[in-house]
Amino acid sequence: MRGLTPAMLKNVHNSGTYFSLLFYSEETLKKMGVFSAPQVSLISSSFARAVQSITSNPIIVIKTRLEVLGF
């Protein structure tokens, strides 16, 4: 139970960040009209996953430390 709150925070953050960035980047790339549909999906999902991973890393570190050390 020590890491429950950070784990829930991480999951909410990951879902919100990933799906909002995915939607925004897909819409932006479609408006540009430079890429085909599979390319738009690949680029936007890669971008969304990269940003989500970078921004959630501090939360994951805190969650792991709480689970292992129990601050």
PyMOL Python script that loads the backbone (N, CA, C, O; Angstrom):
from pymol import cmd

cmd.read_pdbstr("""\
ATOM      1  N   MET A   1       0.815  -1.204   0.000  1.00  0.00           N
ATOM      2  CA  MET A   1       0.000   0.000   0.000  1.00  0.00           C
ATOM      3  C   MET A   1       0.858   1.267   0.000  1.00  0.00           C
ATOM      4  O   MET A   1       0.339   2.370  -0.172  1.00  0.00           O
ATOM      5  N   ARG A   2       2.166   1.109   0.193  1.00  0.00           N
ATOM      6  CA  ARG A   2       3.019   2.293   0.296  1.00  0.00           C
ATOM      7  C   ARG A   2       3.105   3.076  -1.003  1.00  0.00           C
ATOM      8  O   ARG A   2       3.232   4.299  -0.964  1.00  0.00           O
ATOM      9  N   GLY A   3       3.041   2.418  -2.144  1.00  0.00           N
ATOM     10  CA  GLY A   3       3.188   3.114  -3.415  1.00  0.00           C
ATOM     11  C   GLY A   3       1.883   3.292  -4.160  1.00  0.00           C
ATOM     12  O   GLY A   3       1.889   3.564  -5.361  1.00  0.00           O
ATOM     13  N   LEU A   4       0.752   3.142  -3.463  1.00  0.00           N
ATOM     14  CA  LEU A   4      -0.539   3.196  -4.147  1.00  0.00           C
ATOM     15  C   LEU A   4      -0.840   4.582  -4.713  1.00  0.00           C
ATOM     16  O   LEU A   4      -1.247   4.701  -5.869  1.00  0.00           O
ATOM     17  N   THR A   5      -0.650   5.606  -3.931  1.00  0.00           N
ATOM     18  CA  THR A   5      -0.963   6.961  -4.395  1.00  0.00           C
ATOM     19  C   THR A   5      -0.077   7.371  -5.573  1.00  0.00           C
ATOM     20  O   THR A   5      -0.603   7.860  -6.573  1.00  0.00           O
ATOM     21  N   PRO A   6       1.248   7.193  -5.496  1.00  0.00           N
ATOM     22  CA  PRO A   6       2.049   7.528  -6.682  1.00  0.00           C
ATOM     23  C   PRO A   6       1.727   6.654  -7.891  1.00  0.00           C
ATOM     24  O   PRO A   6       1.818   7.122  -9.026  1.00  0.00           O
ATOM     25  N   ALA A   7       1.353   5.396  -7.670  1.00  0.00           N
ATOM     26  CA  ALA A   7       0.999   4.530  -8.799  1.00  0.00           C
ATOM     27  C   ALA A   7      -0.270   5.027  -9.475  1.00  0.00           C
ATOM     28  O   ALA A   7      -0.349   5.048 -10.703  1.00  0.00           O
ATOM     29  N   MET A   8      -1.246   5.421  -8.701  1.00  0.00           N
ATOM     30  CA  MET A   8      -2.480   5.958  -9.283  1.00  0.00           C
ATOM     31  C   MET A   8      -2.202   7.272  -9.999  1.00  0.00           C
ATOM     32  O   MET A   8      -2.730   7.513 -11.085  1.00  0.00           O
ATOM     33  N   LEU A   9      -1.379   8.120  -9.397  1.00  0.00           N
ATOM     34  CA  LEU A   9      -1.011   9.388 -10.027  1.00  0.00           C
ATOM     35  C   LEU A   9      -0.284   9.136 -11.348  1.00  0.00           C
ATOM     36  O   LEU A   9      -0.532   9.826 -12.337  1.00  0.00           O
ATOM     37  N   LYS A  10       0.604   8.157 -11.361  1.00  0.00           N
ATOM     38  CA  LYS A  10       1.344   7.814 -12.579  1.00  0.00           C
ATOM     39  C   LYS A  10       0.402   7.337 -13.674  1.00  0.00           C
ATOM     40  O   LYS A  10       0.537   7.745 -14.828  1.00  0.00           O
ATOM     41  N   ASN A  11      -0.543   6.480 -13.329  1.00  0.00           N
ATOM     42  CA  ASN A  11      -1.462   5.947 -14.336  1.00  0.00           C
ATOM     43  C   ASN A  11      -2.363   7.029 -14.916  1.00  0.00           C
ATOM     44  O   ASN A  11      -2.597   7.061 -16.124  1.00  0.00           O
ATOM     45  N   VAL A  12      -2.864   7.907 -14.072  1.00  0.00           N
ATOM     46  CA  VAL A  12      -3.701   9.011 -14.558  1.00  0.00           C
ATOM     47  C   VAL A  12      -2.879   9.939 -15.441  1.00  0.00           C
ATOM     48  O   VAL A  12      -3.338  10.371 -16.499  1.00  0.00           O
ATOM     49  N   HIS A  13      -1.673  10.238 -15.006  1.00  0.00           N
ATOM     50  CA  HIS A  13      -0.795  11.120 -15.775  1.00  0.00           C
ATOM     51  C   HIS A  13      -0.442  10.497 -17.119  1.00  0.00           C
ATOM     52  O   HIS A  13      -0.484  11.167 -18.150  1.00  0.00           O
ATOM     53  N   ASN A  14      -0.091   9.207 -17.106  1.00  0.00           N
ATOM     54  CA  ASN A  14       0.285   8.533 -18.352  1.00  0.00           C
ATOM     55  C   ASN A  14      -0.860   8.520 -19.356  1.00  0.00           C
ATOM     56  O   ASN A  14      -0.663   8.826 -20.532  1.00  0.00           O
ATOM     57  N   SER A  15      -2.041   8.169 -18.897  1.00  0.00           N
ATOM     58  CA  SER A  15      -3.189   8.104 -19.804  1.00  0.00           C
ATOM     59  C   SER A  15      -3.535   9.479 -20.358  1.00  0.00           C
ATOM     60  O   SER A  15      -3.727   9.641 -21.563  1.00  0.00           O
ATOM     61  N   GLY A  16      -3.612  10.449 -19.486  1.00  0.00           N
ATOM     62  CA  GLY A  16      -3.973  11.797 -19.922  1.00  0.00           C
ATOM     63  C   GLY A  16      -2.967  12.387 -20.878  1.00  0.00           C
ATOM     64  O   GLY A  16      -3.332  12.963 -21.902  1.00  0.00           O
ATOM     65  N   THR A  17      -1.702  12.243 -20.545  1.00  0.00           N
ATOM     66  CA  THR A  17      -0.656  12.797 -21.399  1.00  0.00           C
ATOM     67  C   THR A  17      -0.617  12.101 -22.752  1.00  0.00           C
ATOM     68  O   THR A  17      -0.568  12.757 -23.793  1.00  0.00           O
ATOM     69  N   TYR A  18      -0.640  10.778 -22.737  1.00  0.00           N
ATOM     70  CA  TYR A  18      -0.499  10.030 -23.986  1.00  0.00           C
ATOM     71  C   TYR A  18      -1.660  10.308 -24.932  1.00  0.00           C
ATOM     72  O   TYR A  18      -1.439  10.649 -26.094  1.00  0.00           O
ATOM     73  N   PHE A  19      -2.885  10.169 -24.456  1.00  0.00           N
ATOM     74  CA  PHE A  19      -4.020  10.298 -25.369  1.00  0.00           C
ATOM     75  C   PHE A  19      -4.259  11.740 -25.814  1.00  0.00           C
ATOM     76  O   PHE A  19      -4.686  11.968 -26.946  1.00  0.00           O
ATOM     77  N   SER A  20      -3.994  12.711 -24.949  1.00  0.00           N
ATOM     78  CA  SER A  20      -4.171  14.098 -25.378  1.00  0.00           C
ATOM     79  C   SER A  20      -3.109  14.494 -26.405  1.00  0.00           C
ATOM     80  O   SER A  20      -3.421  15.157 -27.394  1.00  0.00           O
ATOM     81  N   LEU A  21      -1.853  14.090 -26.175  1.00  0.00           N
ATOM     82  CA  LEU A  21      -0.813  14.391 -27.155  1.00  0.00           C
ATOM     83  C   LEU A  21      -1.015  13.620 -28.457  1.00  0.00           C
ATOM     84  O   LEU A  21      -0.731  14.133 -29.540  1.00  0.00           O
ATOM     85  N   LEU A  22      -1.503  12.399 -28.347  1.00  0.00           N
ATOM     86  CA  LEU A  22      -1.778  11.610 -29.543  1.00  0.00           C
ATOM     87  C   LEU A  22      -2.834  12.293 -30.408  1.00  0.00           C
ATOM     88  O   LEU A  22      -2.660  12.417 -31.620  1.00  0.00           O
ATOM     89  N   PHE A  23      -3.916  12.731 -29.794  1.00  0.00           N
ATOM     90  CA  PHE A  23      -4.978  13.410 -30.533  1.00  0.00           C
ATOM     91  C   PHE A  23      -4.467  14.706 -31.157  1.00  0.00           C
ATOM     92  O   PHE A  23      -4.694  14.966 -32.338  1.00  0.00           O
ATOM     93  N   TYR A  24      -3.778  15.513 -30.360  1.00  0.00           N
ATOM     94  CA  TYR A  24      -3.302  16.802 -30.851  1.00  0.00           C
ATOM     95  C   TYR A  24      -2.295  16.631 -31.995  1.00  0.00           C
ATOM     96  O   TYR A  24      -2.378  17.332 -33.003  1.00  0.00           O
ATOM     97  N   SER A  25      -1.359  15.712 -31.843  1.00  0.00           N
ATOM     98  CA  SER A  25      -0.343  15.549 -32.884  1.00  0.00           C
ATOM     99  C   SER A  25      -0.934  14.933 -34.155  1.00  0.00           C
ATOM    100  O   SER A  25      -0.528  15.292 -35.261  1.00  0.00           O
ATOM    101  N   GLU A  26      -1.888  14.012 -34.008  1.00  0.00           N
ATOM    102  CA  GLU A  26      -2.535  13.461 -35.211  1.00  0.00           C
ATOM    103  C   GLU A  26      -3.284  14.550 -35.974  1.00  0.00           C
ATOM    104  O   GLU A  26      -3.180  14.639 -37.197  1.00  0.00           O
ATOM    105  N   GLU A  27      -4.032  15.371 -35.256  1.00  0.00           N
ATOM    106  CA  GLU A  27      -4.777  16.449 -35.920  1.00  0.00           C
ATOM    107  C   GLU A  27      -3.833  17.436 -36.597  1.00  0.00           C
ATOM    108  O   GLU A  27      -4.108  17.895 -37.706  1.00  0.00           O
ATOM    109  N   THR A  28      -2.736  17.762 -35.946  1.00  0.00           N
ATOM    110  CA  THR A  28      -1.785  18.706 -36.522  1.00  0.00           C
ATOM    111  C   THR A  28      -1.123  18.127 -37.766  1.00  0.00           C
ATOM    112  O   THR A  28      -0.980  18.820 -38.774  1.00  0.00           O
ATOM    113  N   LEU A  29      -0.720  16.867 -37.703  1.00  0.00           N
ATOM    114  CA  LEU A  29      -0.067  16.254 -38.864  1.00  0.00           C
ATOM    115  C   LEU A  29      -1.041  16.049 -40.020  1.00  0.00           C
ATOM    116  O   LEU A  29      -0.646  16.156 -41.181  1.00  0.00           O
ATOM    117  N   LYS A  30      -2.295  15.758 -39.724  1.00  0.00           N
ATOM    118  CA  LYS A  30      -3.290  15.614 -40.793  1.00  0.00           C
ATOM    119  C   LYS A  30      -3.535  16.943 -41.494  1.00  0.00           C
ATOM    120  O   LYS A  30      -3.713  16.981 -42.712  1.00  0.00           O
ATOM    121  N   LYS A  31      -3.545  18.031 -40.734  1.00  0.00           N
ATOM    122  CA  LYS A  31      -3.749  19.352 -41.330  1.00  0.00           C
ATOM    123  C   LYS A  31      -2.587  19.748 -42.226  1.00  0.00           C
ATOM    124  O   LYS A  31      -2.773  20.445 -43.225  1.00  0.00           O
ATOM    125  N   MET A  32      -1.380  19.301 -41.867  1.00  0.00           N
ATOM    126  CA  MET A  32      -0.216  19.617 -42.691  1.00  0.00           C
ATOM    127  C   MET A  32      -0.318  18.940 -44.056  1.00  0.00           C
ATOM    128  O   MET A  32       0.096  19.519 -45.060  1.00  0.00           O
ATOM    129  N   GLY A  33      -0.857  17.732 -44.109  1.00  0.00           N
ATOM    130  CA  GLY A  33      -1.056  17.028 -45.365  1.00  0.00           C
ATOM    131  C   GLY A  33       0.202  16.510 -46.024  1.00  0.00           C
ATOM    132  O   GLY A  33       0.181  16.197 -47.214  1.00  0.00           O
ATOM    133  N   VAL A  34       1.280  16.410 -45.302  1.00  0.00           N
ATOM    134  CA  VAL A  34       2.550  15.964 -45.867  1.00  0.00           C
ATOM    135  C   VAL A  34       2.699  14.453 -45.790  1.00  0.00           C
ATOM    136  O   VAL A  34       3.306  13.844 -46.672  1.00  0.00           O
ATOM    137  N   PHE A  35       2.153  13.842 -44.747  1.00  0.00           N
ATOM    138  CA  PHE A  35       2.354  12.417 -44.478  1.00  0.00           C
ATOM    139  C   PHE A  35       1.105  11.615 -44.810  1.00  0.00           C
ATOM    140  O   PHE A  35      -0.007  12.142 -44.805  1.00  0.00           O
ATOM    141  N   SER A  36       1.306  10.331 -45.100  1.00  0.00           N
ATOM    142  CA  SER A  36       0.175   9.430 -45.307  1.00  0.00           C
ATOM    143  C   SER A  36      -0.395   9.013 -43.951  1.00  0.00           C
ATOM    144  O   SER A  36       0.192   9.308 -42.910  1.00  0.00           O
ATOM    145  N   ALA A  37      -1.533   8.330 -43.967  1.00  0.00           N
ATOM    146  CA  ALA A  37      -2.211   7.945 -42.720  1.00  0.00           C
ATOM    147  C   ALA A  37      -1.354   7.044 -41.825  1.00  0.00           C
ATOM    148  O   ALA A  37      -1.303   7.280 -40.618  1.00  0.00           O
ATOM    149  N   PRO A  38      -0.679   6.022 -42.365  1.00  0.00           N
ATOM    150  CA  PRO A  38       0.184   5.218 -41.483  1.00  0.00           C
ATOM    151  C   PRO A  38       1.361   6.000 -40.907  1.00  0.00           C
ATOM    152  O   PRO A  38       1.766   5.774 -39.766  1.00  0.00           O
ATOM    153  N   GLN A  39       1.901   6.913 -41.694  1.00  0.00           N
ATOM    154  CA  GLN A  39       3.002   7.738 -41.202  1.00  0.00           C
ATOM    155  C   GLN A  39       2.530   8.677 -40.096  1.00  0.00           C
ATOM    156  O   GLN A  39       3.243   8.901 -39.118  1.00  0.00           O
ATOM    157  N   VAL A  40       1.337   9.221 -40.254  1.00  0.00           N
ATOM    158  CA  VAL A  40       0.776  10.093 -39.222  1.00  0.00           C
ATOM    159  C   VAL A  40       0.614   9.324 -37.922  1.00  0.00           C
ATOM    160  O   VAL A  40       0.948   9.831 -36.851  1.00  0.00           O
ATOM    161  N   SER A  41       0.106   8.108 -38.009  1.00  0.00           N
ATOM    162  CA  SER A  41      -0.083   7.291 -36.807  1.00  0.00           C
ATOM    163  C   SER A  41       1.248   6.973 -36.143  1.00  0.00           C
ATOM    164  O   SER A  41       1.370   7.061 -34.921  1.00  0.00           O
ATOM    165  N   LEU A  42       2.243   6.605 -36.941  1.00  0.00           N
ATOM    166  CA  LEU A  42       3.549   6.254 -36.396  1.00  0.00           C
ATOM    167  C   LEU A  42       4.221   7.451 -35.735  1.00  0.00           C
ATOM    168  O   LEU A  42       4.721   7.340 -34.615  1.00  0.00           O
ATOM    169  N   ILE A  43       4.236   8.573 -36.405  1.00  0.00           N
ATOM    170  CA  ILE A  43       4.911   9.757 -35.879  1.00  0.00           C
ATOM    171  C   ILE A  43       4.208  10.281 -34.636  1.00  0.00           C
ATOM    172  O   ILE A  43       4.861  10.615 -33.647  1.00  0.00           O
ATOM    173  N   SER A  44       2.895  10.355 -34.678  1.00  0.00           N
ATOM    174  CA  SER A  44       2.172  10.915 -33.537  1.00  0.00           C
ATOM    175  C   SER A  44       2.232   9.997 -32.321  1.00  0.00           C
ATOM    176  O   SER A  44       2.348  10.480 -31.194  1.00  0.00           O
ATOM    177  N   SER A  45       2.154   8.686 -32.527  1.00  0.00           N
ATOM    178  CA  SER A  45       2.243   7.790 -31.376  1.00  0.00           C
ATOM    179  C   SER A  45       3.653   7.768 -30.795  1.00  0.00           C
ATOM    180  O   SER A  45       3.817   7.662 -29.579  1.00  0.00           O
ATOM    181  N   SER A  46       4.661   7.866 -31.639  1.00  0.00           N
ATOM    182  CA  SER A  46       6.044   7.928 -31.145  1.00  0.00           C
ATOM    183  C   SER A  46       6.282   9.192 -30.346  1.00  0.00           C
ATOM    184  O   SER A  46       6.903   9.157 -29.283  1.00  0.00           O
ATOM    185  N   PHE A  47       5.790  10.302 -30.857  1.00  0.00           N
ATOM    186  CA  PHE A  47       5.931  11.572 -30.149  1.00  0.00           C
ATOM    187  C   PHE A  47       5.201  11.542 -28.803  1.00  0.00           C
ATOM    188  O   PHE A  47       5.747  11.962 -27.783  1.00  0.00           O
ATOM    189  N   ALA A  48       3.974  11.046 -28.812  1.00  0.00           N
ATOM    190  CA  ALA A  48       3.189  11.015 -27.574  1.00  0.00           C
ATOM    191  C   ALA A  48       3.824  10.094 -26.540  1.00  0.00           C
ATOM    192  O   ALA A  48       3.860  10.432 -25.357  1.00  0.00           O
ATOM    193  N   ARG A  49       4.322   8.943 -26.963  1.00  0.00           N
ATOM    194  CA  ARG A  49       4.951   8.000 -26.029  1.00  0.00           C
ATOM    195  C   ARG A  49       6.259   8.559 -25.480  1.00  0.00           C
ATOM    196  O   ARG A  49       6.568   8.355 -24.307  1.00  0.00           O
ATOM    197  N   ALA A  50       7.024   9.254 -26.302  1.00  0.00           N
ATOM    198  CA  ALA A  50       8.287   9.829 -25.834  1.00  0.00           C
ATOM    199  C   ALA A  50       8.046  10.905 -24.779  1.00  0.00           C
ATOM    200  O   ALA A  50       8.706  10.917 -23.740  1.00  0.00           O
ATOM    201  N   VAL A  51       7.117  11.793 -25.041  1.00  0.00           N
ATOM    202  CA  VAL A  51       6.815  12.848 -24.073  1.00  0.00           C
ATOM    203  C   VAL A  51       6.237  12.255 -22.793  1.00  0.00           C
ATOM    204  O   VAL A  51       6.573  12.696 -21.694  1.00  0.00           O
ATOM    205  N   GLN A  52       5.376  11.264 -22.933  1.00  0.00           N
ATOM    206  CA  GLN A  52       4.779  10.614 -21.768  1.00  0.00           C
ATOM    207  C   GLN A  52       5.850   9.935 -20.921  1.00  0.00           C
ATOM    208  O   GLN A  52       5.805  10.014 -19.694  1.00  0.00           O
ATOM    209  N   SER A  53       6.794   9.281 -21.545  1.00  0.00           N
ATOM    210  CA  SER A  53       7.860   8.602 -20.807  1.00  0.00           C
ATOM    211  C   SER A  53       8.766   9.590 -20.082  1.00  0.00           C
ATOM    212  O   SER A  53       9.145   9.364 -18.933  1.00  0.00           O
ATOM    213  N   ILE A  54       9.108  10.666 -20.745  1.00  0.00           N
ATOM    214  CA  ILE A  54       9.993  11.665 -20.145  1.00  0.00           C
ATOM    215  C   ILE A  54       9.325  12.345 -18.959  1.00  0.00           C
ATOM    216  O   ILE A  54       9.963  12.560 -17.928  1.00  0.00           O
ATOM    217  N   THR A  55       8.060  12.682 -19.092  1.00  0.00           N
ATOM    218  CA  THR A  55       7.397  13.409 -18.009  1.00  0.00           C
ATOM    219  C   THR A  55       6.975  12.521 -16.849  1.00  0.00           C
ATOM    220  O   THR A  55       6.794  13.012 -15.735  1.00  0.00           O
ATOM    221  N   SER A  56       6.813  11.218 -17.087  1.00  0.00           N
ATOM    222  CA  SER A  56       6.387  10.344 -15.994  1.00  0.00           C
ATOM    223  C   SER A  56       7.549   9.697 -15.252  1.00  0.00           C
ATOM    224  O   SER A  56       7.329   9.043 -14.233  1.00  0.00           O
ATOM    225  N   ASN A  57       8.772   9.859 -15.729  1.00  0.00           N
ATOM    226  CA  ASN A  57       9.909   9.234 -15.081  1.00  0.00           C
ATOM    227  C   ASN A  57      10.083   9.675 -13.620  1.00  0.00           C
ATOM    228  O   ASN A  57      10.323   8.811 -12.776  1.00  0.00           O
ATOM    229  N   PRO A  58       9.976  10.953 -13.273  1.00  0.00           N
ATOM    230  CA  PRO A  58      10.109  11.317 -11.852  1.00  0.00           C
ATOM    231  C   PRO A  58       9.036  10.676 -10.968  1.00  0.00           C
ATOM    232  O   PRO A  58       9.310  10.333  -9.818  1.00  0.00           O
ATOM    233  N   ILE A  59       7.835  10.513 -11.485  1.00  0.00           N
ATOM    234  CA  ILE A  59       6.772   9.871 -10.704  1.00  0.00           C
ATOM    235  C   ILE A  59       7.098   8.397 -10.486  1.00  0.00           C
ATOM    236  O   ILE A  59       6.836   7.860  -9.410  1.00  0.00           O
ATOM    237  N   ILE A  60       7.659   7.747 -11.481  1.00  0.00           N
ATOM    238  CA  ILE A  60       8.027   6.342 -11.356  1.00  0.00           C
ATOM    239  C   ILE A  60       9.139   6.165 -10.324  1.00  0.00           C
ATOM    240  O   ILE A  60       9.123   5.205  -9.554  1.00  0.00           O
ATOM    241  N   VAL A  61      10.092   7.076 -10.303  1.00  0.00           N
ATOM    242  CA  VAL A  61      11.171   7.007  -9.315  1.00  0.00           C
ATOM    243  C   VAL A  61      10.615   7.151  -7.904  1.00  0.00           C
ATOM    244  O   VAL A  61      10.998   6.399  -7.008  1.00  0.00           O
ATOM    245  N   ILE A  62       9.722   8.104  -7.700  1.00  0.00           N
ATOM    246  CA  ILE A  62       9.117   8.298  -6.380  1.00  0.00           C
ATOM    247  C   ILE A  62       8.306   7.075  -5.981  1.00  0.00           C
ATOM    248  O   ILE A  62       8.375   6.633  -4.834  1.00  0.00           O
ATOM    249  N   LYS A  63       7.543   6.524  -6.911  1.00  0.00           N
ATOM    250  CA  LYS A  63       6.733   5.342  -6.623  1.00  0.00           C
ATOM    251  C   LYS A  63       7.603   4.162  -6.211  1.00  0.00           C
ATOM    252  O   LYS A  63       7.297   3.462  -5.246  1.00  0.00           O
ATOM    253  N   THR A  64       8.679   3.950  -6.940  1.00  0.00           N
ATOM    254  CA  THR A  64       9.574   2.831  -6.640  1.00  0.00           C
ATOM    255  C   THR A  64      10.239   3.012  -5.299  1.00  0.00           C
ATOM    256  O   THR A  64      10.361   2.057  -4.533  1.00  0.00           O
ATOM    257  N   ARG A  65      10.671   4.221  -5.003  1.00  0.00           N
ATOM    258  CA  ARG A  65      11.309   4.457  -3.698  1.00  0.00           C
ATOM    259  C   ARG A  65      10.338   4.278  -2.554  1.00  0.00           C
ATOM    260  O   ARG A  65      10.711   3.764  -1.499  1.00  0.00           O
ATOM    261  N   LEU A  66       9.110   4.692  -2.742  1.00  0.00           N
ATOM    262  CA  LEU A  66       8.120   4.484  -1.691  1.00  0.00           C
ATOM    263  C   LEU A  66       7.822   2.999  -1.480  1.00  0.00           C
ATOM    264  O   LEU A  66       7.641   2.553  -0.347  1.00  0.00           O
ATOM    265  N   GLU A  67       7.773   2.246  -2.562  1.00  0.00           N
ATOM    266  CA  GLU A  67       7.491   0.818  -2.446  1.00  0.00           C
ATOM    267  C   GLU A  67       8.631   0.056  -1.779  1.00  0.00           C
ATOM    268  O   GLU A  67       8.403  -0.838  -0.963  1.00  0.00           O
ATOM    269  N   VAL A  68       9.861   0.420  -2.136  1.00  0.00           N
ATOM    270  CA  VAL A  68      11.010  -0.333  -1.641  1.00  0.00           C
ATOM    271  C   VAL A  68      11.458   0.164  -0.266  1.00  0.00           C
ATOM    272  O   VAL A  68      11.640  -0.628   0.659  1.00  0.00           O
ATOM    273  N   LEU A  69      11.630   1.456  -0.142  1.00  0.00           N
ATOM    274  CA  LEU A  69      12.187   2.004   1.086  1.00  0.00           C
ATOM    275  C   LEU A  69      11.127   2.387   2.095  1.00  0.00           C
ATOM    276  O   LEU A  69      11.371   2.313   3.299  1.00  0.00           O
ATOM    277  N   GLY A  70       9.960   2.794   1.637  1.00  0.00           N
ATOM    278  CA  GLY A  70       8.892   3.187   2.536  1.00  0.00           C
ATOM    279  C   GLY A  70       9.157   4.470   3.269  1.00  0.00           C
ATOM    280  O   GLY A  70       9.101   4.505   4.498  1.00  0.00           O
ATOM    281  N   PHE A  71       9.446   5.537   2.535  1.00  0.00           N
ATOM    282  CA  PHE A  71       9.695   6.838   3.173  1.00  0.00           C
ATOM    283  C   PHE A  71       8.551   7.243   4.068  1.00  0.00           C
ATOM    284  O   PHE A  71       8.594   8.309   4.683  1.00  0.00           O
TER     285      PHE A  71
END
""", "prot")
cmd.dss("prot")
cmd.show_as("cartoon", "prot")
cmd.util.cbc("prot")
cmd.orient("prot")
